[in-house]
Amino acid sequence: MKNKKNALIDLALLFYMRNNTNKKNLIELADHLTGEIITDFKISDNEFLRVVKNLNQFIESFDNE
């Protein structure tokens, strides 16, 4: 069973996938799944933005090595 924490992790991964592909079908899939997760778990804009910010910080941490 999924909880909100797992849903937020899934959102971060979908956001990363969507923004790092040029394949239309993957972008559409990510958009669809993102919408479902946000609706199912009642994720607020602030929660989503915090996830994106944390994902960006995580990715950037590898650039500094």
PDBQT receptor file of N, H, CA, C and O in Angstrom, charges set to zero:
ATOM      1  N   MET A   1       0.843  -1.182   0.000  1.00  0.00    +0.000 N 
ATOM      2  CA  MET A   1       0.000   0.000   0.000  1.00  0.00    +0.000 C 
ATOM      3  C   MET A   1       0.892   1.251   0.000  1.00  0.00    +0.000 C 
ATOM      4  O   MET A   1       1.867   1.346   0.745  1.00  0.00    +0.000 OA
ATOM      5  N   LYS A   2       0.533   2.173  -0.835  1.00  0.00    +0.000 N 
ATOM      6  H   LYS A   2      -0.259   2.096  -1.441  1.00  0.00    +0.000 HD
ATOM      7  CA  LYS A   2       1.287   3.425  -0.931  1.00  0.00    +0.000 C 
ATOM      8  C   LYS A   2       0.887   4.379   0.169  1.00  0.00    +0.000 C 
ATOM      9  O   LYS A   2      -0.271   4.438   0.581  1.00  0.00    +0.000 OA
ATOM     10  N   ASN A   3       1.860   5.116   0.628  1.00  0.00    +0.000 N 
ATOM     11  H   ASN A   3       2.801   5.068   0.293  1.00  0.00    +0.000 HD
ATOM     12  CA  ASN A   3       1.561   6.205   1.542  1.00  0.00    +0.000 C 
ATOM     13  C   ASN A   3       1.968   7.509   0.871  1.00  0.00    +0.000 C 
ATOM     14  O   ASN A   3       2.508   7.502  -0.235  1.00  0.00    +0.000 OA
ATOM     15  N   LYS A   4       1.710   8.620   1.537  1.00  0.00    +0.000 N 
ATOM     16  H   LYS A   4       1.272   8.626   2.436  1.00  0.00    +0.000 HD
ATOM     17  CA  LYS A   4       1.959   9.927   0.920  1.00  0.00    +0.000 C 
ATOM     18  C   LYS A   4       3.451  10.128   0.651  1.00  0.00    +0.000 C 
ATOM     19  O   LYS A   4       3.821  10.723  -0.360  1.00  0.00    +0.000 OA
ATOM     20  N   LYS A   5       4.305   9.638   1.546  1.00  0.00    +0.000 N 
ATOM     21  H   LYS A   5       4.004   9.155   2.368  1.00  0.00    +0.000 HD
ATOM     22  CA  LYS A   5       5.747   9.778   1.349  1.00  0.00    +0.000 C 
ATOM     23  C   LYS A   5       6.191   9.072   0.069  1.00  0.00    +0.000 C 
ATOM     24  O   LYS A   5       6.967   9.627  -0.709  1.00  0.00    +0.000 OA
ATOM     25  N   ASN A   6       5.709   7.866  -0.147  1.00  0.00    +0.000 N 
ATOM     26  H   ASN A   6       5.079   7.415   0.485  1.00  0.00    +0.000 HD
ATOM     27  CA  ASN A   6       6.041   7.143  -1.379  1.00  0.00    +0.000 C 
ATOM     28  C   ASN A   6       5.488   7.855  -2.607  1.00  0.00    +0.000 C 
ATOM     29  O   ASN A   6       6.132   7.889  -3.655  1.00  0.00    +0.000 OA
ATOM     30  N   ALA A   7       4.298   8.419  -2.473  1.00  0.00    +0.000 N 
ATOM     31  H   ALA A   7       3.775   8.391  -1.622  1.00  0.00    +0.000 HD
ATOM     32  CA  ALA A   7       3.696   9.152  -3.587  1.00  0.00    +0.000 C 
ATOM     33  C   ALA A   7       4.541  10.374  -3.946  1.00  0.00    +0.000 C 
ATOM     34  O   ALA A   7       4.708  10.690  -5.124  1.00  0.00    +0.000 OA
ATOM     35  N   LEU A   8       5.073  11.063  -2.932  1.00  0.00    +0.000 N 
ATOM     36  H   LEU A   8       4.937  10.807  -1.975  1.00  0.00    +0.000 HD
ATOM     37  CA  LEU A   8       5.919  12.233  -3.193  1.00  0.00    +0.000 C 
ATOM     38  C   LEU A   8       7.224  11.823  -3.879  1.00  0.00    +0.000 C 
ATOM     39  O   LEU A   8       7.718  12.543  -4.747  1.00  0.00    +0.000 OA
ATOM     40  N   ILE A   9       7.773  10.694  -3.502  1.00  0.00    +0.000 N 
ATOM     41  H   ILE A   9       7.372  10.109  -2.797  1.00  0.00    +0.000 HD
ATOM     42  CA  ILE A   9       8.975  10.181  -4.174  1.00  0.00    +0.000 C 
ATOM     43  C   ILE A   9       8.658   9.855  -5.624  1.00  0.00    +0.000 C 
ATOM     44  O   ILE A   9       9.423  10.197  -6.525  1.00  0.00    +0.000 OA
ATOM     45  N   ASP A  10       7.531   9.196  -5.847  1.00  0.00    +0.000 N 
ATOM     46  H   ASP A  10       6.909   8.919  -5.115  1.00  0.00    +0.000 HD
ATOM     47  CA  ASP A  10       7.109   8.892  -7.224  1.00  0.00    +0.000 C 
ATOM     48  C   ASP A  10       6.949  10.169  -8.045  1.00  0.00    +0.000 C 
ATOM     49  O   ASP A  10       7.344  10.217  -9.210  1.00  0.00    +0.000 OA
ATOM     50  N   LEU A  11       6.372  11.195  -7.438  1.00  0.00    +0.000 N 
ATOM     51  H   LEU A  11       6.051  11.156  -6.492  1.00  0.00    +0.000 HD
ATOM     52  CA  LEU A  11       6.207  12.474  -8.134  1.00  0.00    +0.000 C 
ATOM     53  C   LEU A  11       7.550  13.059  -8.542  1.00  0.00    +0.000 C 
ATOM     54  O   LEU A  11       7.708  13.550  -9.660  1.00  0.00    +0.000 OA
ATOM     55  N   ALA A  12       8.505  13.005  -7.644  1.00  0.00    +0.000 N 
ATOM     56  H   ALA A  12       8.377  12.606  -6.736  1.00  0.00    +0.000 HD
ATOM     57  CA  ALA A  12       9.837  13.538  -7.948  1.00  0.00    +0.000 C 
ATOM     58  C   ALA A  12      10.447  12.802  -9.135  1.00  0.00    +0.000 C 
ATOM     59  O   ALA A  12      11.011  13.425 -10.035  1.00  0.00    +0.000 OA
ATOM     60  N   LEU A  13      10.334  11.492  -9.135  1.00  0.00    +0.000 N 
ATOM     61  H   LEU A  13       9.876  10.986  -8.404  1.00  0.00    +0.000 HD
ATOM     62  CA  LEU A  13      10.892  10.699 -10.234  1.00  0.00    +0.000 C 
ATOM     63  C   LEU A  13      10.166  10.964 -11.547  1.00  0.00    +0.000 C 
ATOM     64  O   LEU A  13      10.796  11.045 -12.601  1.00  0.00    +0.000 OA
ATOM     65  N   LEU A  14       8.860  11.096 -11.488  1.00  0.00    +0.000 N 
ATOM     66  H   LEU A  14       8.348  11.030 -10.632  1.00  0.00    +0.000 HD
ATOM     67  CA  LEU A  14       8.094  11.413 -12.695  1.00  0.00    +0.000 C 
ATOM     68  C   LEU A  14       8.455  12.792 -13.232  1.00  0.00    +0.000 C 
ATOM     69  O   LEU A  14       8.586  12.979 -14.442  1.00  0.00    +0.000 OA
ATOM     70  N   PHE A  15       8.615  13.750 -12.334  1.00  0.00    +0.000 N 
ATOM     71  H   PHE A  15       8.508  13.597 -11.352  1.00  0.00    +0.000 HD
ATOM     72  CA  PHE A  15       8.988  15.099 -12.739  1.00  0.00    +0.000 C 
ATOM     73  C   PHE A  15      10.350  15.086 -13.424  1.00  0.00    +0.000 C 
ATOM     74  O   PHE A  15      10.539  15.726 -14.458  1.00  0.00    +0.000 OA
ATOM     75  N   TYR A  16      11.288  14.359 -12.848  1.00  0.00    +0.000 N 
ATOM     76  H   TYR A  16      11.135  13.839 -12.008  1.00  0.00    +0.000 HD
ATOM     77  CA  TYR A  16      12.626  14.250 -13.439  1.00  0.00    +0.000 C 
ATOM     78  C   TYR A  16      12.539  13.578 -14.821  1.00  0.00    +0.000 C 
ATOM     79  O   TYR A  16      13.137  14.055 -15.786  1.00  0.00    +0.000 OA
ATOM     80  N   MET A  17      11.795  12.479 -14.905  1.00  0.00    +0.000 N 
ATOM     81  H   MET A  17      11.309  12.092 -14.121  1.00  0.00    +0.000 HD
ATOM     82  CA  MET A  17      11.645  11.770 -16.179  1.00  0.00    +0.000 C 
ATOM     83  C   MET A  17      11.033  12.687 -17.234  1.00  0.00    +0.000 C 
ATOM     84  O   MET A  17      11.508  12.749 -18.369  1.00  0.00    +0.000 OA
ATOM     85  N   ARG A  18       9.982  13.392 -16.850  1.00  0.00    +0.000 N 
ATOM     86  H   ARG A  18       9.596  13.342 -15.929  1.00  0.00    +0.000 HD
ATOM     87  CA  ARG A  18       9.281  14.256 -17.802  1.00  0.00    +0.000 C 
ATOM     88  C   ARG A  18      10.190  15.351 -18.347  1.00  0.00    +0.000 C 
ATOM     89  O   ARG A  18      10.123  15.688 -19.529  1.00  0.00    +0.000 OA
ATOM     90  N   ASN A  19      11.029  15.899 -17.494  1.00  0.00    +0.000 N 
ATOM     91  H   ASN A  19      11.084  15.625 -16.534  1.00  0.00    +0.000 HD
ATOM     92  CA  ASN A  19      11.868  17.016 -17.902  1.00  0.00    +0.000 C 
ATOM     93  C   ASN A  19      13.192  16.599 -18.532  1.00  0.00    +0.000 C 
ATOM     94  O   ASN A  19      14.001  17.447 -18.907  1.00  0.00    +0.000 OA
ATOM     95  N   ASN A  20      13.409  15.295 -18.647  1.00  0.00    +0.000 N 
ATOM     96  H   ASN A  20      12.752  14.606 -18.342  1.00  0.00    +0.000 HD
ATOM     97  CA  ASN A  20      14.657  14.822 -19.232  1.00  0.00    +0.000 C 
ATOM     98  C   ASN A  20      14.429  13.861 -20.385  1.00  0.00    +0.000 C 
ATOM     99  O   ASN A  20      15.254  12.988 -20.653  1.00  0.00    +0.000 OA
ATOM    100  N   THR A  21      13.315  14.027 -21.056  1.00  0.00    +0.000 N 
ATOM    101  H   THR A  21      12.645  14.736 -20.838  1.00  0.00    +0.000 HD
ATOM    102  CA  THR A  21      13.040  13.235 -22.238  1.00  0.00    +0.000 C 
ATOM    103  C   THR A  21      12.407  14.122 -23.300  1.00  0.00    +0.000 C 
ATOM    104  O   THR A  21      11.817  15.159 -22.994  1.00  0.00    +0.000 OA
ATOM    105  N   ASN A  22      12.536  13.704 -24.535  1.00  0.00    +0.000 N 
ATOM    106  H   ASN A  22      13.015  12.862 -24.783  1.00  0.00    +0.000 HD
ATOM    107  CA  ASN A  22      11.845  14.410 -25.610  1.00  0.00    +0.000 C 
ATOM    108  C   ASN A  22      10.811  13.499 -26.273  1.00  0.00    +0.000 C 
ATOM    109  O   ASN A  22      10.236  13.840 -27.307  1.00  0.00    +0.000 OA
ATOM    110  N   LYS A  23      10.587  12.336 -25.662  1.00  0.00    +0.000 N 
ATOM    111  H   LYS A  23      11.054  12.059 -24.822  1.00  0.00    +0.000 HD
ATOM    112  CA  LYS A  23       9.604  11.392 -26.194  1.00  0.00    +0.000 C 
ATOM    113  C   LYS A  23       8.209  11.789 -25.723  1.00  0.00    +0.000 C 
ATOM    114  O   LYS A  23       7.919  11.825 -24.528  1.00  0.00    +0.000 OA
ATOM    115  N   LYS A  24       7.364  12.082 -26.693  1.00  0.00    +0.000 N 
ATOM    116  H   LYS A  24       7.600  12.053 -27.665  1.00  0.00    +0.000 HD
ATOM    117  CA  LYS A  24       6.021  12.583 -26.394  1.00  0.00    +0.000 C 
ATOM    118  C   LYS A  24       5.226  11.606 -25.532  1.00  0.00    +0.000 C 
ATOM    119  O   LYS A  24       4.507  12.026 -24.625  1.00  0.00    +0.000 OA
ATOM    120  N   ASN A  25       5.350  10.303 -25.807  1.00  0.00    +0.000 N 
ATOM    121  H   ASN A  25       5.934   9.962 -26.543  1.00  0.00    +0.000 HD
ATOM    122  CA  ASN A  25       4.563   9.329 -25.043  1.00  0.00    +0.000 C 
ATOM    123  C   ASN A  25       4.999   9.278 -23.577  1.00  0.00    +0.000 C 
ATOM    124  O   ASN A  25       4.157   9.076 -22.702  1.00  0.00    +0.000 OA
ATOM    125  N   LEU A  26       6.281   9.453 -23.289  1.00  0.00    +0.000 N 
ATOM    126  H   LEU A  26       6.965   9.617 -24.000  1.00  0.00    +0.000 HD
ATOM    127  CA  LEU A  26       6.746   9.465 -21.902  1.00  0.00    +0.000 C 
ATOM    128  C   LEU A  26       6.290  10.732 -21.180  1.00  0.00    +0.000 C 
ATOM    129  O   LEU A  26       5.937  10.688 -20.001  1.00  0.00    +0.000 OA
ATOM    130  N   ILE A  27       6.298  11.845 -21.882  1.00  0.00    +0.000 N 
ATOM    131  H   ILE A  27       6.585  11.881 -22.840  1.00  0.00    +0.000 HD
ATOM    132  CA  ILE A  27       5.819  13.103 -21.290  1.00  0.00    +0.000 C 
ATOM    133  C   ILE A  27       4.335  12.988 -20.950  1.00  0.00    +0.000 C 
ATOM    134  O   ILE A  27       3.913  13.398 -19.868  1.00  0.00    +0.000 OA
ATOM    135  N   GLU A  28       3.546  12.436 -21.863  1.00  0.00    +0.000 N 
ATOM    136  H   GLU A  28       3.889  12.103 -22.741  1.00  0.00    +0.000 HD
ATOM    137  CA  GLU A  28       2.113  12.267 -21.625  1.00  0.00    +0.000 C 
ATOM    138  C   GLU A  28       1.861  11.296 -20.473  1.00  0.00    +0.000 C 
ATOM    139  O   GLU A  28       0.981  11.534 -19.646  1.00  0.00    +0.000 OA
ATOM    140  N   LEU A  29       2.620  10.210 -20.412  1.00  0.00    +0.000 N 
ATOM    141  H   LEU A  29       3.335  10.016 -21.084  1.00  0.00    +0.000 HD
ATOM    142  CA  LEU A  29       2.474   9.254 -19.325  1.00  0.00    +0.000 C 
ATOM    143  C   LEU A  29       2.809   9.901 -17.984  1.00  0.00    +0.000 C 
ATOM    144  O   LEU A  29       2.071   9.740 -17.012  1.00  0.00    +0.000 OA
ATOM    145  N   ALA A  30       3.914  10.627 -17.934  1.00  0.00    +0.000 N 
ATOM    146  H   ALA A  30       4.513  10.758 -18.724  1.00  0.00    +0.000 HD
ATOM    147  CA  ALA A  30       4.313  11.304 -16.696  1.00  0.00    +0.000 C 
ATOM    148  C   ALA A  30       3.246  12.306 -16.267  1.00  0.00    +0.000 C 
ATOM    149  O   ALA A  30       2.918  12.391 -15.083  1.00  0.00    +0.000 OA
ATOM    150  N   ASP A  31       2.704  13.061 -17.212  1.00  0.00    +0.000 N 
ATOM    151  H   ASP A  31       2.970  12.993 -18.174  1.00  0.00    +0.000 HD
ATOM    152  CA  ASP A  31       1.650  14.031 -16.886  1.00  0.00    +0.000 C 
ATOM    153  C   ASP A  31       0.421  13.330 -16.315  1.00  0.00    +0.000 C 
ATOM    154  O   ASP A  31      -0.157  13.783 -15.328  1.00  0.00    +0.000 OA
ATOM    155  N   HIS A  32       0.032  12.235 -16.936  1.00  0.00    +0.000 N 
ATOM    156  H   HIS A  32       0.502  11.867 -17.738  1.00  0.00    +0.000 HD
ATOM    157  CA  HIS A  32      -1.145  11.481 -16.488  1.00  0.00    +0.000 C 
ATOM    158  C   HIS A  32      -0.931  10.922 -15.075  1.00  0.00    +0.000 C 
ATOM    159  O   HIS A  32      -1.782  11.084 -14.201  1.00  0.00    +0.000 OA
ATOM    160  N   LEU A  33       0.206  10.270 -14.866  1.00  0.00    +0.000 N 
ATOM    161  H   LEU A  33       0.897  10.139 -15.577  1.00  0.00    +0.000 HD
ATOM    162  CA  LEU A  33       0.482   9.674 -13.563  1.00  0.00    +0.000 C 
ATOM    163  C   LEU A  33       0.637  10.741 -12.478  1.00  0.00    +0.000 C 
ATOM    164  O   LEU A  33       0.194  10.550 -11.345  1.00  0.00    +0.000 OA
ATOM    165  N   THR A  34       1.263  11.858 -12.827  1.00  0.00    +0.000 N 
ATOM    166  H   THR A  34       1.622  12.013 -13.747  1.00  0.00    +0.000 HD
ATOM    167  CA  THR A  34       1.410  12.959 -11.877  1.00  0.00    +0.000 C 
ATOM    168  C   THR A  34       0.040  13.457 -11.431  1.00  0.00    +0.000 C 
ATOM    169  O   THR A  34      -0.196  13.663 -10.240  1.00  0.00    +0.000 OA
ATOM    170  N   GLY A  35      -0.847  13.646 -12.376  1.00  0.00    +0.000 N 
ATOM    171  H   GLY A  35      -0.655  13.478 -13.343  1.00  0.00    +0.000 HD
ATOM    172  CA  GLY A  35      -2.199  14.098 -12.047  1.00  0.00    +0.000 C 
ATOM    173  C   GLY A  35      -2.933  13.114 -11.145  1.00  0.00    +0.000 C 
ATOM    174  O   GLY A  35      -3.623  13.519 -10.209  1.00  0.00    +0.000 OA
ATOM    175  N   GLU A  36      -2.785  11.827 -11.427  1.00  0.00    +0.000 N 
ATOM    176  H   GLU A  36      -2.225  11.499 -12.187  1.00  0.00    +0.000 HD
ATOM    177  CA  GLU A  36      -3.430  10.807 -10.594  1.00  0.00    +0.000 C 
ATOM    178  C   GLU A  36      -2.888  10.822  -9.172  1.00  0.00    +0.000 C 
ATOM    179  O   GLU A  36      -3.655  10.757  -8.211  1.00  0.00    +0.000 OA
ATOM    180  N   ILE A  37      -1.578  10.906  -9.037  1.00  0.00    +0.000 N 
ATOM    181  H   ILE A  37      -0.955  10.958  -9.818  1.00  0.00    +0.000 HD
ATOM    182  CA  ILE A  37      -0.962  10.892  -7.708  1.00  0.00    +0.000 C 
ATOM    183  C   ILE A  37      -1.378  12.122  -6.915  1.00  0.00    +0.000 C 
ATOM    184  O   ILE A  37      -1.731  12.017  -5.741  1.00  0.00    +0.000 OA
ATOM    185  N   ILE A  38      -1.337  13.282  -7.552  1.00  0.00    +0.000 N 
ATOM    186  H   ILE A  38      -1.050  13.366  -8.507  1.00  0.00    +0.000 HD
ATOM    187  CA  ILE A  38      -1.718  14.520  -6.871  1.00  0.00    +0.000 C 
ATOM    188  C   ILE A  38      -3.165  14.439  -6.393  1.00  0.00    +0.000 C 
ATOM    189  O   ILE A  38      -3.476  14.860  -5.279  1.00  0.00    +0.000 OA
ATOM    190  N   THR A  39      -4.035  13.908  -7.219  1.00  0.00    +0.000 N 
ATOM    191  H   THR A  39      -3.782  13.566  -8.124  1.00  0.00    +0.000 HD
ATOM    192  CA  THR A  39      -5.444  13.788  -6.861  1.00  0.00    +0.000 C 
ATOM    193  C   THR A  39      -5.661  12.735  -5.782  1.00  0.00    +0.000 C 
ATOM    194  O   THR A  39      -6.341  12.994  -4.788  1.00  0.00    +0.000 OA
ATOM    195  N   ASP A  40      -5.087  11.549  -5.973  1.00  0.00    +0.000 N 
ATOM    196  H   ASP A  40      -4.535  11.339  -6.780  1.00  0.00    +0.000 HD
ATOM    197  CA  ASP A  40      -5.309  10.449  -5.028  1.00  0.00    +0.000 C 
ATOM    198  C   ASP A  40      -4.807  10.765  -3.624  1.00  0.00    +0.000 C 
ATOM    199  O   ASP A  40      -5.432  10.373  -2.638  1.00  0.00    +0.000 OA
ATOM    200  N   PHE A  41      -3.688  11.466  -3.528  1.00  0.00    +0.000 N 
ATOM    201  H   PHE A  41      -3.180  11.784  -4.329  1.00  0.00    +0.000 HD
ATOM    202  CA  PHE A  41      -3.084  11.724  -2.226  1.00  0.00    +0.000 C 
ATOM    203  C   PHE A  41      -3.285  13.169  -1.748  1.00  0.00    +0.000 C 
ATOM    204  O   PHE A  41      -2.736  13.579  -0.725  1.00  0.00    +0.000 OA
ATOM    205  N   LYS A  42      -4.082  13.929  -2.506  1.00  0.00    +0.000 N 
ATOM    206  H   LYS A  42      -4.529  13.596  -3.337  1.00  0.00    +0.000 HD
ATOM    207  CA  LYS A  42      -4.395  15.319  -2.139  1.00  0.00    +0.000 C 
ATOM    208  C   LYS A  42      -3.126  16.113  -1.816  1.00  0.00    +0.000 C 
ATOM    209  O   LYS A  42      -3.010  16.745  -0.766  1.00  0.00    +0.000 OA
ATOM    210  N   ILE A  43      -2.190  16.057  -2.746  1.00  0.00    +0.000 N 
ATOM    211  H   ILE A  43      -2.284  15.543  -3.599  1.00  0.00    +0.000 HD
ATOM    212  CA  ILE A  43      -0.904  16.727  -2.576  1.00  0.00    +0.000 C 
ATOM    213  C   ILE A  43      -1.056  18.196  -2.949  1.00  0.00    +0.000 C 
ATOM    214  O   ILE A  43      -1.565  18.532  -4.018  1.00  0.00    +0.000 OA
ATOM    215  N   SER A  44      -0.607  19.057  -2.054  1.00  0.00    +0.000 N 
ATOM    216  H   SER A  44      -0.193  18.784  -1.186  1.00  0.00    +0.000 HD
ATOM    217  CA  SER A  44      -0.740  20.501  -2.275  1.00  0.00    +0.000 C 
ATOM    218  C   SER A  44       0.383  21.006  -3.187  1.00  0.00    +0.000 C 
ATOM    219  O   SER A  44       1.382  20.322  -3.412  1.00  0.00    +0.000 OA
ATOM    220  N   ASP A  45       0.191  22.206  -3.698  1.00  0.00    +0.000 N 
ATOM    221  H   ASP A  45      -0.620  22.762  -3.516  1.00  0.00    +0.000 HD
ATOM    222  CA  ASP A  45       1.224  22.833  -4.529  1.00  0.00    +0.000 C 
ATOM    223  C   ASP A  45       2.528  22.977  -3.745  1.00  0.00    +0.000 C 
ATOM    224  O   ASP A  45       3.609  22.739  -4.283  1.00  0.00    +0.000 OA
ATOM    225  N   ASN A  46       2.423  23.367  -2.472  1.00  0.00    +0.000 N 
ATOM    226  H   ASN A  46       1.545  23.560  -2.034  1.00  0.00    +0.000 HD
ATOM    227  CA  ASN A  46       3.623  23.548  -1.653  1.00  0.00    +0.000 C 
ATOM    228  C   ASN A  46       4.379  22.234  -1.465  1.00  0.00    +0.000 C 
ATOM    229  O   ASN A  46       5.609  22.212  -1.506  1.00  0.00    +0.000 OA
ATOM    230  N   GLU A  47       3.652  21.150  -1.261  1.00  0.00    +0.000 N 
ATOM    231  H   GLU A  47       2.652  21.168  -1.227  1.00  0.00    +0.000 HD
ATOM    232  CA  GLU A  47       4.307  19.844  -1.123  1.00  0.00    +0.000 C 
ATOM    233  C   GLU A  47       5.017  19.463  -2.411  1.00  0.00    +0.000 C 
ATOM    234  O   GLU A  47       6.149  18.980  -2.382  1.00  0.00    +0.000 OA
ATOM    235  N   PHE A  48       4.355  19.678  -3.539  1.00  0.00    +0.000 N 
ATOM    236  H   PHE A  48       3.435  20.070  -3.563  1.00  0.00    +0.000 HD
ATOM    237  CA  PHE A  48       4.941  19.351  -4.827  1.00  0.00    +0.000 C 
ATOM    238  C   PHE A  48       6.193  20.192  -5.078  1.00  0.00    +0.000 C 
ATOM    239  O   PHE A  48       7.217  19.669  -5.519  1.00  0.00    +0.000 OA
ATOM    240  N   LEU A  49       6.114  21.478  -4.800  1.00  0.00    +0.000 N 
ATOM    241  H   LEU A  49       5.283  21.903  -4.441  1.00  0.00    +0.000 HD
ATOM    242  CA  LEU A  49       7.269  22.358  -5.008  1.00  0.00    +0.000 C 
ATOM    243  C   LEU A  49       8.435  21.977  -4.099  1.00  0.00    +0.000 C 
ATOM    244  O   LEU A  49       9.594  22.050  -4.508  1.00  0.00    +0.000 OA
ATOM    245  N   ARG A  50       8.132  21.572  -2.875  1.00  0.00    +0.000 N 
ATOM    246  H   ARG A  50       7.191  21.512  -2.542  1.00  0.00    +0.000 HD
ATOM    247  CA  ARG A  50       9.183  21.140  -1.952  1.00  0.00    +0.000 C 
ATOM    248  C   ARG A  50       9.879  19.879  -2.474  1.00  0.00    +0.000 C 
ATOM    249  O   ARG A  50      11.097  19.744  -2.358  1.00  0.00    +0.000 OA
ATOM    250  N   VAL A  51       9.105  18.964  -3.046  1.00  0.00    +0.000 N 
ATOM    251  H   VAL A  51       8.115  19.073  -3.140  1.00  0.00    +0.000 HD
ATOM    252  CA  VAL A  51       9.673  17.744  -3.611  1.00  0.00    +0.000 C 
ATOM    253  C   VAL A  51      10.597  18.087  -4.781  1.00  0.00    +0.000 C 
ATOM    254  O   VAL A  51      11.701  17.552  -4.880  1.00  0.00    +0.000 OA
ATOM    255  N   VAL A  52      10.152  18.965  -5.650  1.00  0.00    +0.000 N 
ATOM    256  H   VAL A  52       9.255  19.399  -5.570  1.00  0.00    +0.000 HD
ATOM    257  CA  VAL A  52      10.965  19.359  -6.804  1.00  0.00    +0.000 C 
ATOM    258  C   VAL A  52      12.256  20.037  -6.336  1.00  0.00    +0.000 C 
ATOM    259  O   VAL A  52      13.332  19.764  -6.867  1.00  0.00    +0.000 OA
ATOM    260  N   LYS A  53      12.145  20.910  -5.354  1.00  0.00    +0.000 N 
ATOM    261  H   LYS A  53      11.270  21.132  -4.923  1.00  0.00    +0.000 HD
ATOM    262  CA  LYS A  53      13.324  21.593  -4.821  1.00  0.00    +0.000 C 
ATOM    263  C   LYS A  53      14.321  20.584  -4.244  1.00  0.00    +0.000 C 
ATOM    264  O   LYS A  53      15.520  20.670  -4.507  1.00  0.00    +0.000 OA
ATOM    265  N   ASN A  54      13.821  19.631  -3.461  1.00  0.00    +0.000 N 
ATOM    266  H   ASN A  54      12.846  19.561  -3.248  1.00  0.00    +0.000 HD
ATOM    267  CA  ASN A  54      14.697  18.625  -2.865  1.00  0.00    +0.000 C 
ATOM    268  C   ASN A  54      15.335  17.737  -3.926  1.00  0.00    +0.000 C 
ATOM    269  O   ASN A  54      16.497  17.351  -3.802  1.00  0.00    +0.000 OA
ATOM    270  N   LEU A  55      14.579  17.417  -4.962  1.00  0.00    +0.000 N 
ATOM    271  H   LEU A  55      13.635  17.731  -5.062  1.00  0.00    +0.000 HD
ATOM    272  CA  LEU A  55      15.129  16.612  -6.058  1.00  0.00    +0.000 C 
ATOM    273  C   LEU A  55      16.252  17.377  -6.749  1.00  0.00    +0.000 C 
ATOM    274  O   LEU A  55      17.307  16.813  -7.036  1.00  0.00    +0.000 OA
ATOM    275  N   ASN A  56      16.024  18.655  -7.013  1.00  0.00    +0.000 N 
ATOM    276  H   ASN A  56      15.167  19.113  -6.779  1.00  0.00    +0.000 HD
ATOM    277  CA  ASN A  56      17.051  19.467  -7.663  1.00  0.00    +0.000 C 
ATOM    278  C   ASN A  56      18.305  19.561  -6.811  1.00  0.00    +0.000 C 
ATOM    279  O   ASN A  56      19.416  19.490  -7.337  1.00  0.00    +0.000 OA
ATOM    280  N   GLN A  57      18.143  19.719  -5.504  1.00  0.00    +0.000 N 
ATOM    281  H   GLN A  57      17.241  19.777  -5.077  1.00  0.00    +0.000 HD
ATOM    282  CA  GLN A  57      19.302  19.776  -4.614  1.00  0.00    +0.000 C 
ATOM    283  C   GLN A  57      20.053  18.449  -4.628  1.00  0.00    +0.000 C 
ATOM    284  O   GLN A  57      21.284  18.432  -4.625  1.00  0.00    +0.000 OA
ATOM    285  N   PHE A  58      19.327  17.351  -4.644  1.00  0.00    +0.000 N 
ATOM    286  H   PHE A  58      18.328  17.365  -4.647  1.00  0.00    +0.000 HD
ATOM    287  CA  PHE A  58      19.947  16.028  -4.688  1.00  0.00    +0.000 C 
ATOM    288  C   PHE A  58      20.755  15.849  -5.974  1.00  0.00    +0.000 C 
ATOM    289  O   PHE A  58      21.896  15.389  -5.934  1.00  0.00    +0.000 OA
ATOM    290  N   ILE A  59      20.171  16.207  -7.098  1.00  0.00    +0.000 N 
ATOM    291  H   ILE A  59      19.243  16.580  -7.130  1.00  0.00    +0.000 HD
ATOM    292  CA  ILE A  59      20.853  16.062  -8.388  1.00  0.00    +0.000 C 
ATOM    293  C   ILE A  59      22.081  16.971  -8.447  1.00  0.00    +0.000 C 
ATOM    294  O   ILE A  59      23.146  16.559  -8.905  1.00  0.00    +0.000 OA
ATOM    295  N   GLU A  60      21.925  18.200  -7.982  1.00  0.00    +0.000 N 
ATOM    296  H   GLU A  60      21.059  18.535  -7.610  1.00  0.00    +0.000 HD
ATOM    297  CA  GLU A  60      23.042  19.135  -7.999  1.00  0.00    +0.000 C 
ATOM    298  C   GLU A  60      24.177  18.689  -7.091  1.00  0.00    +0.000 C 
ATOM    299  O   GLU A  60      25.328  19.050  -7.336  1.00  0.00    +0.000 OA
ATOM    300  N   SER A  61      23.890  17.921  -6.054  1.00  0.00    +0.000 N 
ATOM    301  H   SER A  61      22.954  17.628  -5.855  1.00  0.00    +0.000 HD
ATOM    302  CA  SER A  61      24.943  17.443  -5.144  1.00  0.00    +0.000 C 
ATOM    303  C   SER A  61      25.943  16.560  -5.876  1.00  0.00    +0.000 C 
ATOM    304  O   SER A  61      27.102  16.476  -5.471  1.00  0.00    +0.000 OA
ATOM    305  N   PHE A  62      25.515  15.904  -6.944  1.00  0.00    +0.000 N 
ATOM    306  H   PHE A  62      24.573  15.973  -7.273  1.00  0.00    +0.000 HD
ATOM    307  CA  PHE A  62      26.435  15.073  -7.719  1.00  0.00    +0.000 C 
ATOM    308  C   PHE A  62      27.319  15.924  -8.623  1.00  0.00    +0.000 C 
ATOM    309  O   PHE A  62      28.431  15.523  -8.965  1.00  0.00    +0.000 OA
ATOM    310  N   ASP A  63      26.826  17.094  -9.010  1.00  0.00    +0.000 N 
ATOM    311  H   ASP A  63      25.922  17.420  -8.732  1.00  0.00    +0.000 HD
ATOM    312  CA  ASP A  63      27.603  17.994  -9.862  1.00  0.00    +0.000 C 
ATOM    313  C   ASP A  63      28.776  18.617  -9.116  1.00  0.00    +0.000 C 
ATOM    314  O   ASP A  63      29.754  19.039  -9.732  1.00  0.00    +0.000 OA
ATOM    315  N   ASN A  64      28.680  18.674  -7.796  1.00  0.00    +0.000 N 
ATOM    316  H   ASN A  64      27.886  18.331  -7.295  1.00  0.00    +0.000 HD
ATOM    317  CA  ASN A  64      29.713  19.321  -6.987  1.00  0.00    +0.000 C 
ATOM    318  C   ASN A  64      30.851  18.393  -6.618  1.00  0.00    +0.000 C 
ATOM    319  O   ASN A  64      31.799  18.813  -5.955  1.00  0.00    +0.000 OA
ATOM    320  N   GLU A  65      30.776  17.148  -7.032  1.00  0.00    +0.000 N 
ATOM    321  H   GLU A  65      30.006  16.806  -7.570  1.00  0.00    +0.000 HD
ATOM    322  CA  GLU A  65      31.842  16.209  -6.680  1.00  0.00    +0.000 C 
ATOM    323  C   GLU A  65      32.982  16.283  -7.646  1.00  0.00    +0.000 C 
ATOM    324  O   GLU A  65      33.966  15.558  -7.497  1.00  0.00    +0.000 OA
TER     325      GLU A  65
